[in-house]
Amino acid sequence: MTLTLTALALFAPLCAYIALRVSGRRAWGVVQDGHVSQGAGVYRSAAVPTWKRGSPPFVVRAASFSSLLLGQMVVPGGLAAVLGLLLVLESLGKTWREPLLFMGVLVLSAPTGLAVAIKLLSAGQAMARRGPGAITSTRSAARWAIWHNLALSAGLAVVPLLEPAFDSADIMPLLVCYGYVAVSLAHALLLRRAARALEAYDAAQAADPAPADPAISASSA
């Protein structure tokens, strides 16, 4: 059952990533692939650059796919937020044995959490096909993820202190939330590295532009 759920969770973002990479493969242009010597004789030979088709740096690939993977949580996250809100509203004025403050923190964090998921989907597709504004979109997603998870961490930290119904049985759900926070913050740092890699790629192409009709090396054709 666990393997089936994992496969289902990976299937949609993997298909989306492959489709985006295929559709945007030409957006990466060409980059230098070294030099070859042309011309006869010692004084007439010259080093001529060769070119290969460009491709996204590894950190950009990792950030793109993981953004699509985490961004798909917008669907179950939205459903969970609605369910949690209904439970909180139903509990008002009643004796409630569950940690109401814990649920309230999660419900209040849901809007920004959904915004982060949407931004991750946008950044993931922009990075995969090197779309316009990919760097800005990636940095925006990282910034939103950092602030959202820091605020969520602060809210969760007060739950054991202020929640009368909190007991040892609620420690595990709290740790699960903190585990997801840690993953999200680590992913935000990955997004920032990917944005810098995209900037470096753009700068390298601008500093060493390819000719109008570059000769693509056989290894990359």
LINQUI-V617906 format. One record per residue. RES is the residue in one small letter. PSI is psi in radians with two decimals (NA if undefined). D_CENTER is the distance of its C-alpha to the mean C-alpha in whole Angstrom. Layout:
BEGIN
res:RES psi:PSI d_center:D_CENTER
res:RES psi:PSI d_center:D_CENTER
END
This chain:
BEGIN
res:m psi:-0.75 d_center:26
res:t psi:-0.74 d_center:23
res:l psi:-0.64 d_center:23
res:t psi:-0.79 d_center:23
res:l psi:-0.68 d_center:21
res:t psi:-0.75 d_center:18
res:a psi:-0.71 d_center:19
res:l psi:-0.66 d_center:19
res:a psi:-0.55 d_center:15
res:l psi:-0.40 d_center:14
res:f psi:-0.92 d_center:16
res:a psi:-0.88 d_center:15
res:p psi:-0.57 d_center:11
res:l psi:-0.78 d_center:13
res:c psi:-0.73 d_center:16
res:a psi:-0.72 d_center:13
res:y psi:-0.79 d_center:12
res:i psi:-0.78 d_center:15
res:a psi:-0.71 d_center:17
res:l psi:-0.70 d_center:14
res:r psi:-0.73 d_center:15
res:v psi:-0.77 d_center:19
res:s psi:-0.45 d_center:19
res:g psi:0.32 d_center:18
res:r psi:-0.53 d_center:19
res:r psi:-0.21 d_center:22
res:a psi:-0.30 d_center:20
res:w psi:-0.04 d_center:19
res:g psi:-2.59 d_center:23
res:v psi:2.68 d_center:25
res:v psi:2.82 d_center:25
res:q psi:2.49 d_center:28
res:d psi:0.56 d_center:29
res:g psi:-2.83 d_center:32
res:h psi:2.65 d_center:36
res:v psi:2.67 d_center:39
res:s psi:2.23 d_center:43
res:q psi:2.55 d_center:45
res:g psi:2.59 d_center:48
res:a psi:2.49 d_center:51
res:g psi:2.81 d_center:53
res:v psi:-0.67 d_center:52
res:y psi:-0.30 d_center:52
res:r psi:-0.26 d_center:51
res:s psi:2.58 d_center:48
res:a psi:2.56 d_center:44
res:a psi:2.10 d_center:41
res:v psi:2.27 d_center:39
res:p psi:2.51 d_center:35
res:t psi:2.81 d_center:33
res:w psi:2.70 d_center:30
res:k psi:2.79 d_center:27
res:r psi:2.36 d_center:25
res:g psi:2.78 d_center:21
res:s psi:2.72 d_center:18
res:p psi:2.50 d_center:15
res:p psi:2.74 d_center:15
res:f psi:-0.71 d_center:13
res:v psi:-0.55 d_center:11
res:v psi:-0.71 d_center:9
res:r psi:-0.82 d_center:10
res:a psi:-0.75 d_center:8
res:a psi:-0.66 d_center:5
res:s psi:-0.90 d_center:5
res:f psi:-0.76 d_center:7
res:s psi:-0.53 d_center:5
res:s psi:-0.73 d_center:2
res:l psi:-0.64 d_center:6
res:l psi:-0.84 d_center:8
res:l psi:-0.54 d_center:7
res:g psi:-0.45 d_center:7
res:q psi:-0.19 d_center:11
res:m psi:-0.08 d_center:12
res:v psi:-0.56 d_center:13
res:v psi:-1.06 d_center:16
res:p psi:-0.53 d_center:17
res:g psi:-0.73 d_center:16
res:g psi:-0.73 d_center:18
res:l psi:-0.72 d_center:21
res:a psi:-0.66 d_center:21
res:a psi:-0.75 d_center:22
res:v psi:-0.76 d_center:24
res:l psi:-0.76 d_center:26
res:g psi:-0.71 d_center:26
res:l psi:-0.71 d_center:27
res:l psi:-0.69 d_center:30
res:l psi:-0.70 d_center:31
res:v psi:-0.77 d_center:31
res:l psi:-0.66 d_center:33
res:e psi:-0.53 d_center:35
res:s psi:-0.24 d_center:36
res:l psi:2.26 d_center:37
res:g psi:0.11 d_center:41
res:k psi:2.84 d_center:41
res:t psi:2.08 d_center:41
res:w psi:2.13 d_center:38
res:r psi:-0.20 d_center:37
res:e psi:2.77 d_center:34
res:p psi:1.62 d_center:32
res:l psi:-0.66 d_center:31
res:l psi:-0.68 d_center:30
res:f psi:-0.81 d_center:27
res:m psi:-0.63 d_center:26
res:g psi:-0.70 d_center:27
res:v psi:-0.77 d_center:24
res:l psi:-0.69 d_center:22
res:v psi:-0.75 d_center:23
res:l psi:-0.51 d_center:23
res:s psi:-0.15 d_center:19
res:a psi:-0.77 d_center:18
res:p psi:-0.81 d_center:18
res:t psi:-0.54 d_center:16
res:g psi:-0.72 d_center:14
res:l psi:-0.65 d_center:14
res:a psi:-0.70 d_center:13
res:v psi:-0.76 d_center:10
res:a psi:-0.74 d_center:9
res:i psi:-0.73 d_center:10
res:k psi:-0.61 d_center:9
res:l psi:-0.73 d_center:5
res:l psi:-0.73 d_center:7
res:s psi:-0.78 d_center:9
res:a psi:-0.67 d_center:7
res:g psi:-0.79 d_center:6
res:q psi:-0.58 d_center:9
res:a psi:-0.70 d_center:10
res:m psi:-0.71 d_center:9
res:a psi:-0.62 d_center:11
res:r psi:0.23 d_center:14
res:r psi:0.88 d_center:14
res:g psi:2.88 d_center:15
res:p psi:2.36 d_center:17
res:g psi:0.33 d_center:15
res:a psi:-0.70 d_center:12
res:i psi:-0.80 d_center:12
res:t psi:-0.76 d_center:13
res:s psi:-0.71 d_center:10
res:t psi:-0.77 d_center:8
res:r psi:-0.66 d_center:10
res:s psi:-0.75 d_center:11
res:a psi:-0.72 d_center:8
res:a psi:-0.75 d_center:8
res:r psi:-0.78 d_center:12
res:w psi:-0.71 d_center:12
res:a psi:-0.71 d_center:10
res:i psi:-0.88 d_center:12
res:w psi:-0.70 d_center:15
res:h psi:-0.81 d_center:15
res:n psi:-0.55 d_center:14
res:l psi:-0.73 d_center:17
res:a psi:-0.72 d_center:19
res:l psi:-0.71 d_center:19
res:s psi:-0.74 d_center:20
res:a psi:-0.72 d_center:23
res:g psi:-0.73 d_center:24
res:l psi:-0.51 d_center:24
res:a psi:-0.50 d_center:26
res:v psi:-0.19 d_center:29
res:v psi:-0.89 d_center:29
res:p psi:-0.41 d_center:31
res:l psi:-0.60 d_center:33
res:l psi:-0.19 d_center:34
res:e psi:1.94 d_center:34
res:p psi:-0.56 d_center:37
res:a psi:0.05 d_center:36
res:f psi:2.28 d_center:34
res:d psi:-3.01 d_center:35
res:s psi:-0.45 d_center:34
res:a psi:-0.33 d_center:33
res:d psi:-0.01 d_center:30
res:i psi:-0.71 d_center:28
res:m psi:-0.81 d_center:26
res:p psi:-0.62 d_center:24
res:l psi:-0.72 d_center:24
res:l psi:-0.62 d_center:23
res:v psi:-0.75 d_center:20
res:c psi:-0.74 d_center:19
res:y psi:-0.56 d_center:19
res:g psi:-0.72 d_center:17
res:y psi:-0.62 d_center:14
res:v psi:-0.77 d_center:14
res:a psi:-0.74 d_center:14
res:v psi:-0.75 d_center:11
res:s psi:-0.70 d_center:9
res:l psi:-0.70 d_center:11
res:a psi:-0.68 d_center:10
res:h psi:-0.61 d_center:6
res:a psi:-0.68 d_center:7
res:l psi:-0.64 d_center:10
res:l psi:-0.70 d_center:8
res:l psi:-0.70 d_center:6
res:r psi:-0.67 d_center:10
res:r psi:-0.68 d_center:11
res:a psi:-0.68 d_center:9
res:a psi:-0.71 d_center:11
res:r psi:-0.64 d_center:14
res:a psi:-0.68 d_center:14
res:l psi:-0.71 d_center:14
res:e psi:-0.75 d_center:17
res:a psi:-0.68 d_center:19
res:y psi:-0.79 d_center:19
res:d psi:-0.75 d_center:20
res:a psi:-0.68 d_center:22
res:a psi:-0.71 d_center:24
res:q psi:-0.63 d_center:24
res:a psi:-0.61 d_center:26
res:a psi:-0.47 d_center:28
res:d psi:1.22 d_center:29
res:p psi:2.59 d_center:29
res:a psi:2.65 d_center:30
res:p psi:2.97 d_center:34
res:a psi:-0.60 d_center:34
res:d psi:1.29 d_center:35
res:p psi:2.61 d_center:33
res:a psi:1.96 d_center:35
res:i psi:2.30 d_center:32
res:s psi:2.62 d_center:32
res:a psi:-0.56 d_center:33
res:s psi:-0.39 d_center:31
res:s psi:-0.02 d_center:28
res:a psi:NA d_center:30
END
